[in-house]
Amino acid sequence: MFKVLSQSWPLLLGIMLLMVGNGIQGTLLGIRGNTEGFTTYQLSYVMAAYFLGFLFGSRAAPQMIRHVGHVRVFAAMGSLISAILVVFPVYPDWIVWTVLRVLAGFCFSAVYITSESWLNNTASNDTRGQALSAYMIVQMLGIIASQVLLNLPDSSGFALFIIPSVLVSLAFMPILLAPTPAPAFDTTRRLPFRDLFQISPLGCVGMLLTGGVFSAMFGMAAVWGAREGLGVREISIFVGAMYVGGLVLQYPIGWASDRMDRRKLITGLAGLAALTMLVPAFVALPFPALIGVALLLGGITNPIYALLIAYTNDFLGRDQMAAASAGLIFLNGVGAIFGPTATGWMMETVGPRGFFLFIALLYVALAAYAAYRMTRRATPVVTGAFRGVSPTASPLAVGAVLDEASVEAQAERA
């Protein structure tokens, strides 16, 4: 690991700062939008816009990198992100914010793809899996740290928009000044969706549903908190707890998934998440109990995302894994676009607790479909190719991490 850090610390430090900046703006807009008098439904469009831009960016970024190179894409996207972040408080209009969020999602997607391909190139075959795993841990730590910064100045002023703008600008300094040469860019091909669905119906349906869960959680949690009358400190703790849960429970759930039918684990976790969400949907819980809900929700959602990819890979050879991961990540992005808007409609219809009710419904659907699929197909041979992966990671990073996991699993079996 020391070798990995010595080779990749500029990229990892840059990503850490970038995620701090990105993590602040997602929660802050939910809080500030409530202060500005935006309706829940209007804020749901603002939050969904980020995931729409992110999906567009994942398609356009490879072409941009091929045409102008990594350095120019980094510089251009970084400059645009910094500008976008300081425009939010200047024009407090939900339509303007929606457009800005589309641009922000596009830029962050391009930055992630660029940095991940760069990191993948700088690592050797022996350290690539460790480097990308460290990258994903750094992402989570950056977002957790961002929630702490929310408590510094008043959220109704300009400072909390300026801070992420500065952090994003600083994030590119260690990356662009590192002596590592920019790599040649290689895209990850996708399997046709018809073929992907035939290989793993549960993987495809599950990724659509978890996309909705993930975007509802991290797009609308701050909106829910503001509507419930929580303070900035309480909202930041609640959102941070979801990321902490995802970081802590990745390994034990991954360990279990390599030793049992992954579908049983997916069914059980989805059922547990649904029951957990139904409690605050119908019972007024004290804030300490809500932190427990957030920890469990994040601790289930992030591993399930990786579980669905690993389960699909159980039916594939190593040469197909990257292509399948690309298709699954795209489906997750499609589901993510509709998560905040559906949550906003639910909250407008039944009140703030519709936030939990919507997530519960998605998890009920996932648990039911996973249980149904167990009646349609025999248990596959577990490849052991589970690794904790972030929903923001590009197909290149996910494919490289899972390829390394598959090699390790084959060596252990041999």
C-alpha positions, 0 to 999 in steps of 0.5 A, a space after each residue: 500500500 505504501 508503494 501505491 500511495 507514493 505513486 498515486 498521492 497527487 491524484 488521491 489528494 486531488 480527488 479528496 479535495 474534489 469530493 469535499 467540494 462536491 459533497 458540500 454542494 449537494 447537501 447545501 443546495 437542499 438546505 439553501 433551497 428551503 431557505 429560498 422558498 423552493 417547493 419540494 418538487 422544484 428541489 427534486 428537479 434541481 437534485 435530479 439534474 445532477 444525475 442527468 448531467 452525470 449520465 451525459 458526461 459519462 458518454 461524452 467525456 471519452 470523446 473529449 479526452 480523445 480529442 483534446 487530452 486529459 490535461 485540457 479536459 481537467 482544466 476546462 471542467 475544473 474551471 467550469 465547476 468552480 464558476 458554477 459553484 459561486 453562481 448558485 447563491 447569485 441567482 437563487 432561482 430553481 430553473 437556473 439551479 437546475 441548469 447549473 446542476 446539469 452542467 455540474 454533473 457533466 463536469 464531475 463525470 468527466 473529471 472522474 473518468 479522466 482521473 480514474 483512467 490516469 490512476 489506472 495508467 500510473 499503477 502497475 499490474 501488481 498495484 492497480 487493484 489497491 490503487 483503485 480501491 484506495 481511490 474509492 475509499 478516498 472518495 467516501 472520506 472526502 464526502 464525509 469530511 464535506 458534511 463537517 464543513 457545512 457547520 462552519 459559516 451560515 448556510 444563508 450566506 456566500 461562504 459555503 459556496 465559495 469554500 467548495 469552489 476554492 477546494 475544487 480549484 485546489 484539487 487540480 493542482 496536485 494532479 496537474 503538477 504531478 510528474 506523471 505523464 498523461 496516459 493514452 485513453 482507452 474506452 470500455 465497450 458495452 454489452 448490448 442491453 438485450 444481451 446483458 439482460 439475458 445474462 443477468 435480469 436481476 443485475 439489470 433490474 436491480 441497478 435501475 432500482 438502486 440508481 433510484 435509491 442512491 439518488 433519492 438518498 443523497 439528492 433528497 436527504 437534505 431536502 427532507 431534513 429541511 422540511 422536517 425542521 432539522 438544523 444544518 448540524 443535524 442534516 450534516 450528521 444524517 447525510 454523513 452517517 449514510 456515507 459512514 455506514 457505506 464505508 463500514 459495512 462494505 467489507 463484511 457484506 462483501 465477505 459474506 457474498 463470496 461465501 453464499 448465494 448472492 441473491 439470498 444476500 441481496 434479498 435479505 439486505 433489501 428486505 431489511 432496508 425496506 423494513 428499516 425505512 418503513 419505521 420512520 415513514 410511519 413513526 416519529 423517531 428521535 434524532 439519535 434513532 434517525 442516525 441509526 436509520 441513516 447508518 443502516 441505509 447507507 451501509 446496505 445501499 452501497 454494498 448492494 450496488 457492488 453485489 449486483 455487479 459481482 453477481 452479474 460477473 458470476 456469469 461472465 468470463 474476465 474478458 466480458 466483465 468490464 463491458 458488462 459493468 459499463 452497461 450496468 453503470 449506465 442503467 444505474 445512471 438512468 434510474 438515478 435521474 428519476 429518483 429525486 423527482 419521484 421522491 419529491 412527488 411522494 413528499 409533496 403527496 404524503 409529506 416529508 416522510 414520503 422520503 423514507 416511503 419511496 426508498 422502502 418501496 424500491 427496496 420491496 421491489 428489489 427484494 421481491 424480484 431477487 426472490 423471484 429470480 431464485 426460482 428461475 435459475 440455479 445458484 451460479 458459481 461464485 467467482 469471488 469477484 466482489 470489491 467495494 465500488 462507488 456509484 460515482 466510479 467510471 466503468 474503467 475503474 470498476 472493470 479494473 477493480 473487479 478484474 483484479 478481484 477475479 484474478 485473486 479469486 482464481 489464484 485462491 481456488 488454484 
